[in-house]
């Protein structure tokens, strides 16, 4: 897989997705414009090419990058945008703590959790877009280690590893009133049981934490 393939972007059609939270027993509907999402989680090779860093516990060019914080992920998005001649999506405030998303920018960014779930489902209605062993690396088949991207079947949109392998950072704050700045993670990982690898499952982590089963993929807004 060459570098251009590593962040191949897939067109995701507009639509509507219902999100739900088990803790609060709440659900809400989100309307989505068309956007693009990378076909694979960001690989270690591409991350190293852009940042000169290899933070992952297990090393391999085609393994998903892991051990990256939410802040690492948004900084990567801006750096890749600059390399590709696109407008950075994120503006960092002088104190280093704040961040603004420029929704008009054509550069790379993290998906919202609504975009993530809409893309993961790809028009399917069950908890997963296919039989788990065929589409995902999870505790039941991973031998408890991270795996190369693209080795399982993609979903109907051509997106690989949406479930399993690594959890993926999303843009959204999980629940500001209860968890402060914690951000949303989606998708399940190589160490998780089958029930965590479902399109609707939400996890959270502090934006500075770096964990060995957490990575990310990138999105782009589409001009309308």
N, C-alpha and C positions, 0 to 999 in steps of 0.2 A: 504494500500500500504506500503510494508516494504521498508527499505532503499535501498536494492539492486534493487528493481523495480523502485525507484525514479530516477535513472540515467541509466535505461535500454537503451542500445545503439542499434540503428537500422542501418542496412547496407544500404547505399545509393549508387546506381550504378554510374559508370562514365557517363559522358554526356557533353552536350553543353547547355549553357543558354545565352540568350540575355538580357542584362541589359539595362535600359533606364532611362534617367533623363529628367523630363518635363521642368525644369528650363532652361537647356542648349539645349533642343531639340536634345540631342545626344543619341546614343545607341552603345553598344559594345558587342562583343561575347566573352565568356570565356569558355575554355575547362577545364573540371574537371576530376581528377582522382577519383577512389572510395574512400569513407570516411564513417565515422559513425556519427550519430547525435542522441542526446538523445530523447527518445520518448515523453518526457514531458518537459515543462519548469522546471527549478530547483525549488523545493518546499522549503517552509519555514523550514520544518523539516530537510531536508538534509543540507540546508545552515547553520542552527543552529548547527547541528551535527559537521560540519567541521570548522566553524568559532566561535562558541559560541555567535553568534550575531543573533538577531531577529529585523531587521530594518523596517519591513513592518508596514504600518499604520493599516491595518486590520490583526488580528492574526488568524492563523489556519494552522495546520501542512501540510495539503494538498493543501493549497492555494499557488500559485506561489510566490516566494520571489519577493518583489518589493522594491523600495527605495534603490536600489544598483547602484552605479556608474559603469562606464566601468572599472575603476581601481579595484573596489571591485570584479568585475566579473573575471578579469584575475588573480587576486590573489587567488580567490576561485579555479580556474582551477588548479593552481600549487599545492595548498594544497590538493585537492582531488587526484591529480596524486601521490603525495608523500604518501598519505594514502594507495593508491592502488598499490604501488610499481612500478609506472611508471616514465618515465623520464619527468620532467617538461618541458612544451613547451615554457615557457617564461623566459627570463633572464632580470632582472631589472638592469639598470645602476646605478652607485654609487650616482648620483645626485637625484635619485628618480623620475626623470621626463621622462627618456628614457626607452624604452623597446625593446627587440629583440625577435622575434619568431624563435625558432629553428625548422625548418620544418622537421628535421629528428627525432624529439622526438616522442615517442609513447604515451605521456601523453595527458590530456584533454586540450582543448583550445576553444576559441570562433570560430564559423563558419565564413568564409568570407561571404560577402553579396551574392556573386555568389553561394556559397554552400547553403546558406539559401534559396534563391529563387528556385534553382534547386530542393532541397528537398521539399519545399513547394508545388511546382507544381506537383511533382511526376508523370510526364508524361502527365499531363492534359494541355490543351491549353487555357482555359478561364481565366478570372480574379481571379477565385476561384476554388478550387478542389471539391466543392459541394455547395448545397444551404446554404446560409449564416446562417440561423437560426439553421440548423442541425449541423454545424461545428464550430461555433464561438460564444463567448460571446462578444457583442458589445452594444452600447447604446440602441438599439432597443429591447434587451431581457435580459439585465443584471441587471435591476433595479439599474443601476449606481453603481454597486459594483463588486469587484473582485470575481472570482469563483474558486472552486476547479478544479485542473487539471484533464483531462481525462473524463470529463462529457459529452463532445460532440463527434460526430463521427470523427474518424481519417481520414487522407488522405490515398491514396492507398498504401503508404509505411508503414502505421501504426504509423504515427506521429500525436500527438494530439495537439490541441491549436496552430497550426502554425499561424492561423489568430485569432485575437481577444484575449481577456483576458489580456495579457500584451504585450507591445512592447518588442522586444528582441534586445539586443546589438549584433552587429557584429564587427569583427576585424577591418574593413576598416575605413580609414579616408574618410569623406564625400566629401569634395572638399577643398583641402589644400589652394588653391590660394584665395578662397573667405571666407572660414569659419575656416581656421587654423586647430586646432587639433580636431575639432568636429568629432565624430564617427557616423557611420550609425546605425539607428534603423529600424527594419522591423516588419511587421505583424499586426499592429493595436492593440487597447486595448479596455478594457471594457467600457470606456467613449467615444469612438469614433463613429462617424456616419459610415454608411455602406460603404461609398466610401473610407474610410481609410483602410478597411479590405480587401485588394486585394494583390495578390502575388507580384505585381510590385511596390507597394507604398514604397517610401523611406522617412524617417524622420531623423533628426540629433539632437544630443545633445552634450554638452561639456562633456568630459570624467570624470570630477569630479562631475557632477550634479547627484543628487538622486531624482527620481520622482516617485509618487505613482502609475504610470501605466507602469513602465518600469522594466523588469526583463531580463532573459537570459536563453538560453539552451546551452549545450556543444557539442563539436565535438571531433573526434579523427581521425588522419590520419591513413591510412591502409598501412602496409608494402607491397611493390610491388616486 
